[in-house]
Amino acid sequence: MKNIINRVYNINKSDLKNSVKITKRFLTFFLLALIIGAINGFVGVAFKFCISFVTDFRVNNSWIIFLMPIAAVVTYFIYKLFLQQNSTGTNLVLESVRTEETVSPLMAPLMFVSTVLSHLCGASVGCEGAALQIGGSIGQTFSNLIHLDEKLKHIVTMCAMSACFSALFGTPVAAAVFVIEVISVGVMYYSALVPCVVSSLTARYIAHIFGYDAEIISVKSVENYQPVLCLQILVLAIACAVISIFFCRLLKFSVKTSKRISNPYIRAIILSCVAVGIIMLTGVGKYSGSGVSAINLALESDADYPAFIIKIVLTCICVGAGLKGGEIVPSFFIGATFGAAYGVLIGMPASFAAAVGMLCVFCGVTNCPLATIIIAMELFGSQNILYFMLAIAVSYFMSGYYGLYSTQRIVYSKYMPEFINVRAK
């Protein structure tokens, strides 16, 4: 009897120690996530305000796009001035979560300033990719200041990325899931789930205080279980997967090819002038900047057939010129405009098709199906989620091992239950 009591006592004592350890770790994560969420929430709000301000200024002063070559030159100059001209941006941030790679504290202010400058002059770039870099840089800097160990540093970096993305884009759940999904395809970093959720919600609350609230976008609701519509969605998803591969390949090809112009300043001027020429020929308002207004028009059933091709080419040229920002919102533009055109062409509700296209291209270029499903629910509500989920799954499968980020790891195959551990193409 005494032995039994001793065994029970020892078990309870062990359980108590584990409970105390888990509670301490939870409180540590929670506190760090709150701090990181608050810091990146304010930074994200400031970033969003600056982007909105310069975008409004550009809309009312369209002549400023002629300064794009100067913006490209200034961008390269300030990066070189602070010895960051060879930084790989988001690729470096993703790599730093898996390895001991470090992200410079200078990345945050440099990306902040250069992205605002790009949007001021109408470069075809987004800002969510910039948010990942700004957040990652702040997270690593904070970790170094308080001397966190390497594992905690990785988690804090992911927290910061989630927070900045959440404050800027307005989808806190998707922001948390996206960060723990995008680093290694097939492996979710669940150890970072609680801190990423807390930091993401904290940043979102701060954005709410300043009046930056995301709105659910209304798209046409369709009846469930329509075989013909399912077939149309399958075709659209496959087409979007092909487009996402083309976009990723062309983007990397343009960056590689542009470096044949050895002088970076001449390269920046030439490619920026080409971008300005394309914008002037195709429409100053529609293709300059991230193109959010064109996305909204597509989601309202406005179909512009060549829009997605023009946006792909223009984004590749601007990125090749060295203009900073990101490719996520351009991928939304590409998917939404292609989807709307597809819908009108085959008699599918154009607004619904635009939403499907937008989600499918995003999933294809990021390889993040779960985050994309959550984005669908946070942006469009749940009424069409069955169709959205079907389209996203097909796009993920058909987009292969291609992606925007070359340091992203495809750990498990998309097609078979096997370990492959290759870089995204």
C-alpha positions in Angstrom: 0.0 0.0 0.0 2.8 2.3 0.9 4.5 1.7 -2.5 1.3 2.5 -4.3 1.0 5.8 -2.4 4.6 6.7 -3.2 4.1 5.9 -6.9 1.0 8.1 -7.0 2.8 10.8 -5.1 5.7 10.7 -7.5 3.4 10.8 -10.5 1.5 13.8 -9.1 4.7 15.5 -8.3 6.0 15.0 -11.8 2.7 16.3 -13.3 2.9 19.3 -11.0 6.4 20.2 -12.2 5.3 19.8 -15.8 2.3 22.0 -15.2 4.4 24.7 -13.6 6.9 24.5 -16.5 4.1 24.7 -19.1 2.4 27.6 -17.3 5.7 29.5 -17.1 6.3 29.0 -20.9 2.7 30.1 -21.6 3.1 33.3 -19.6 6.5 33.9 -21.3 5.0 33.5 -24.8 1.9 35.5 -23.9 3.9 38.5 -22.5 6.4 38.5 -25.4 3.5 38.2 -27.9 1.7 41.1 -26.3 4.7 43.3 -26.5 5.7 42.3 -30.0 2.0 42.7 -31.1 1.8 46.2 -29.7 5.1 47.3 -31.2 4.3 46.0 -34.7 0.7 47.1 -34.4 1.8 50.7 -34.1 4.4 50.3 -36.8 1.9 48.6 -39.1 -0.6 51.4 -38.5 2.1 54.0 -39.3 3.0 52.1 -42.4 -0.6 51.8 -43.6 -1.2 55.5 -43.0 1.9 56.4 -45.0 1.0 54.1 -47.9 -2.6 55.5 -47.9 -1.3 59.1 -47.8 1.2 58.8 -50.7 -1.4 56.8 -52.7 -4.0 59.5 -52.4 -1.3 62.1 -53.3 -0.4 60.1 -56.4 -4.0 59.7 -57.5 -4.4 63.5 -57.3 -1.0 64.2 -58.8 -0.5 61.7 -61.6 2.6 63.5 -62.9 4.6 62.0 -60.0 4.9 58.6 -61.7 7.6 60.3 -63.9 9.8 60.4 -60.8 9.8 56.6 -60.6 13.3 56.3 -62.0 14.5 58.7 -59.3 12.8 56.6 -56.7 14.5 53.5 -58.0 17.9 55.2 -57.9 17.3 56.5 -54.4 16.2 53.1 -53.2 19.4 51.4 -54.4 21.5 54.3 -53.0 20.1 54.1 -49.5 20.4 50.3 -49.4 24.0 50.5 -50.6 24.7 53.3 -48.1 23.7 51.0 -45.2 25.4 48.0 -46.8 22.1 46.2 -47.5 22.1 46.1 -51.3 22.5 42.3 -51.3 19.7 41.6 -48.9 17.3 38.9 -50.1 14.4 40.5 -48.3 11.5 38.1 -47.4 13.7 35.1 -48.4 16.1 36.1 -45.7 13.4 36.5 -43.1 12.0 33.0 -43.8 15.4 31.5 -43.7 16.1 33.1 -40.4 13.2 31.2 -38.8 14.7 27.8 -39.7 18.4 28.6 -39.3 20.8 30.9 -37.5 20.7 33.5 -40.3 20.3 37.0 -38.9 18.1 39.8 -40.1 19.6 43.3 -39.9 17.7 45.8 -37.7 18.2 48.2 -40.6 15.8 46.1 -42.8 12.7 47.5 -41.1 13.3 51.3 -41.6 14.8 50.7 -45.1 11.9 48.6 -46.2 9.4 51.1 -44.7 10.9 54.1 -46.5 11.6 52.4 -49.8 8.1 50.9 -50.0 6.4 54.2 -49.3 8.6 55.7 -52.0 7.7 53.0 -54.5 4.0 53.6 -53.8 4.4 57.4 -54.1 5.7 57.0 -57.6 3.2 54.4 -58.7 5.5 51.3 -58.8 3.5 48.0 -59.4 4.3 46.5 -56.0 2.3 45.6 -52.9 3.1 46.1 -49.2 2.2 42.9 -47.4 5.6 41.4 -48.4 7.2 44.5 -46.9 5.2 44.0 -43.7 6.7 40.5 -43.3 10.2 42.0 -43.7 9.5 44.9 -41.3 8.0 42.6 -38.7 10.8 40.0 -39.0 13.4 42.7 -38.6 11.7 44.2 -35.6 11.2 40.7 -34.0 14.9 39.8 -34.4 16.1 43.1 -33.1 13.8 42.9 -30.1 15.1 39.3 -29.4 18.7 40.4 -29.6 18.1 43.3 -27.2 16.7 41.1 -24.5 19.1 38.2 -25.3 16.6 35.5 -26.1 18.0 32.1 -27.1 17.8 30.9 -30.7 14.6 29.0 -30.4 12.7 31.8 -28.7 14.1 34.2 -31.3 12.5 32.2 -34.1 9.1 32.3 -32.4 9.3 36.0 -31.7 10.3 36.6 -35.3 7.2 34.7 -36.4 5.1 36.7 -33.9 6.3 40.0 -35.3 5.6 38.9 -38.9 2.1 37.9 -38.0 1.5 41.2 -36.1 2.7 43.5 -38.9 0.8 41.5 -41.5 -2.4 41.6 -39.4 -2.3 45.3 -38.7 -1.8 46.1 -42.4 -4.1 43.6 -44.1 -6.8 43.2 -41.5 -7.0 39.4 -41.4 -5.6 38.5 -38.0 -6.5 34.7 -38.1 -5.0 34.3 -41.6 -1.9 36.4 -40.6 -1.2 34.0 -37.7 -1.7 30.8 -39.8 0.1 32.2 -42.9 3.3 32.8 -41.0 3.5 29.3 -39.4 2.5 27.7 -42.8 4.6 29.6 -45.3 8.1 28.8 -44.0 8.0 25.0 -44.6 5.3 23.6 -46.8 3.9 20.4 -45.2 5.1 21.3 -41.7 3.2 23.7 -39.5 5.2 25.4 -36.7 2.5 24.8 -34.1 4.8 25.8 -31.2 4.4 29.3 -32.5 0.6 29.1 -32.7 -0.3 30.7 -29.4 2.2 33.6 -29.6 1.4 34.3 -33.2 -2.4 34.4 -32.5 -1.9 36.7 -29.5 0.5 39.1 -31.3 -1.8 39.1 -34.4 -4.9 39.9 -32.4 -3.0 42.6 -30.4 -1.9 44.3 -33.6 -5.3 44.0 -35.1 -6.9 45.7 -32.0 -4.4 48.6 -32.3 -5.3 49.0 -35.9 -8.9 49.0 -34.9 -8.3 51.8 -32.4 -6.9 53.9 -35.2 -9.9 53.2 -37.5 -8.3 50.7 -39.8 -10.9 48.0 -39.9 -11.2 45.3 -42.5 -14.6 45.0 -44.2 -16.1 41.7 -45.5 -16.3 42.1 -49.2 -19.7 41.1 -50.6 -19.6 38.7 -53.6 -22.5 36.9 -55.2 -23.6 33.9 -53.2 -24.2 30.8 -55.3 -26.2 27.7 -54.5 -24.3 24.7 -53.2 -23.8 21.5 -55.1 -24.1 22.7 -58.7 -22.1 20.2 -60.8 -21.7 22.6 -63.8 -20.4 25.3 -61.5 -18.0 22.8 -59.8 -16.6 22.0 -63.2 -16.2 25.7 -64.1 -14.4 26.3 -60.8 -12.0 23.3 -61.4 -11.1 24.8 -64.8 -10.6 28.3 -63.2 -8.5 26.9 -60.4 -6.2 25.0 -62.8 -5.8 28.1 -65.0 -4.9 30.2 -61.9 -2.4 27.6 -60.9 -0.7 27.9 -64.3 -0.8 31.7 -64.1 0.8 31.5 -60.6 3.6 29.4 -62.0 4.1 31.8 -64.9 4.2 34.8 -62.5 6.7 33.2 -60.2 9.0 32.1 -63.0 8.8 35.4 -64.9 9.4 37.3 -61.7 12.6 35.4 -60.9 13.7 35.5 -64.6 13.2 39.2 -64.7 15.3 39.8 -61.6 18.1 37.5 -63.0 18.0 39.0 -66.5 18.0 42.6 -65.3 21.3 42.0 -63.6 22.9 41.7 -67.0 22.9 45.5 -66.9 25.8 45.6 -64.5 25.5 49.2 -63.3 22.6 49.1 -60.8 21.8 52.8 -61.3 21.5 52.5 -65.0 19.4 49.3 -64.5 17.1 51.1 -62.2 16.6 54.0 -64.6 16.1 51.9 -67.7 13.5 49.5 -66.2 11.7 52.2 -64.3 11.3 54.2 -67.6 9.9 51.1 -69.2 7.4 50.7 -66.4 6.4 54.4 -66.6 5.9 53.9 -70.4 3.6 50.9 -69.8 1.6 52.7 -67.2 1.1 55.7 -69.5 0.0 53.5 -72.4 -2.4 51.3 -70.3 -3.9 53.7 -67.8 -2.2 55.7 -64.9 -4.9 55.0 -62.4 -5.4 51.2 -62.9 -1.9 49.8 -63.0 0.1 52.1 -60.9 0.6 51.2 -57.3 -0.7 47.9 -55.8 -4.0 48.2 -57.8 -6.5 47.8 -54.9 -9.0 49.8 -56.8 -8.8 47.4 -59.8 -9.3 44.5 -57.4 -12.4 46.1 -56.0 -13.8 46.7 -59.5 -13.1 43.0 -60.5 -15.0 41.9 -57.4 -17.9 44.1 -58.6 -18.0 42.2 -61.8 -15.9 44.6 -63.9 -14.0 42.5 -66.5 -10.8 43.7 -68.2 -9.4 40.9 -70.3 -5.7 42.0 -70.7 -5.4 43.4 -67.1 -3.8 40.3 -65.5 -1.1 40.0 -68.2 -0.2 43.7 -68.0 0.0 43.5 -64.2 2.3 40.5 -64.4 4.7 42.2 -66.8 4.6 45.5 -65.0 5.3 43.9 -61.5 8.2 41.9 -62.9 9.7 45.1 -64.4 9.3 47.1 -61.2 10.8 44.4 -59.0 13.7 44.0 -61.5 14.3 47.7 -61.3 14.9 47.3 -57.5 11.7 49.0 -56.3 10.5 47.6 -53.0 7.2 46.4 -51.7 6.0 42.9 -52.3 4.2 40.7 -54.7 1.2 39.5 -52.7 -1.3 42.3 -53.6 -0.2 42.1 -57.2 -1.0 38.4 -57.1 -4.5 39.3 -55.8 -4.8 41.8 -58.7 -3.8 39.1 -61.2 -6.2 36.5 -59.8 -9.1 38.8 -59.4 -8.9 40.4 -62.9 -8.4 37.0 -64.6 -11.2 35.5 -62.6 -13.7 38.3 -63.5 -12.7 38.0 -67.2 -13.1 34.2 -67.1 -16.5 34.5 -65.4 -17.9 36.9 -68.0 -16.5 34.7 -70.8 -18.2 31.5 -69.7 -21.3 32.9 -68.0 -20.2 32.4 -64.5 -21.0 35.1 -61.9 -18.0 37.5 -62.5 -17.8 38.8 -58.9 -17.7 35.2 -57.6 -15.2 34.2 -60.2 -13.0 37.2 -59.3 -12.9 36.1 -55.7 -12.1 32.5 -56.7 -9.3 33.7 -59.0 -7.9 36.0 -56.4 -7.7 33.2 -53.8 -6.3 30.6 -56.2 -3.4 32.7 -57.5 -2.5 33.7 -54.0 -2.5 30.1 -52.9 -0.4 29.1 -56.0 2.3 31.7 -55.4 2.6 31.2 -51.6 1.8 27.4 -51.2 -0.4 28.2 -48.2 -3.8 26.5 -48.6 -5.0 26.8 -45.0 -4.1 30.5 -44.7 -5.9 31.0 -48.1 -9.1 29.3 -46.9 -9.0 31.5 -43.8 -8.5 34.6 -45.9 -11.5 33.6 -47.9 -13.7 33.5 -44.8 -12.3 36.7 -43.3 -12.7 38.7 -46.6 -15.7 37.1 -48.2 -17.6 35.4 -45.4 -18.6 31.7 -45.2 -21.5 31.5 -47.6 -19.3 30.3 -50.6 -16.6 28.5 -48.5 -17.2 25.0 -50.0 -16.5 26.3 -53.5 -13.6 28.4 -52.3 -12.1 25.4 -50.5 -12.4 23.2 -53.7 -10.7 25.9 -55.8 -7.9 26.5 -53.3 -7.2 22.8 -52.9 -7.0 22.3 -56.7 -4.8 25.4 -57.2 -2.4 24.2 -54.4 -2.1 20.8 -56.0 -1.6 22.0 -59.6 0.8 24.8 -58.8 3.6 22.4 -58.3 6.7 23.3 -56.3 6.9 26.9 -57.5 6.6 29.9 -55.3 7.4 33.5 -54.7 10.0 32.7 -52.0 13.0 30.6 -53.1 14.0 29.9 -49.5 10.6 28.4 -48.8 11.0 24.6 -48.2 8.6 22.0 -49.6 9.2 19.5 -46.9 6.5 17.0 -47.9 5.3 16.3 -51.4 2.0 17.7 -52.6 1.3 14.5 -54.4 2.4 11.6 -52.3 2.9 11.1 -48.5 6.7 11.4 -48.8 9.5 13.6 -47.4 11.2 15.5 -50.2 12.6 18.7 -48.5 13.3 20.8 -51.6 13.4 24.6 -52.1 10.5 26.3 -53.9 11.4 26.9 -57.6 
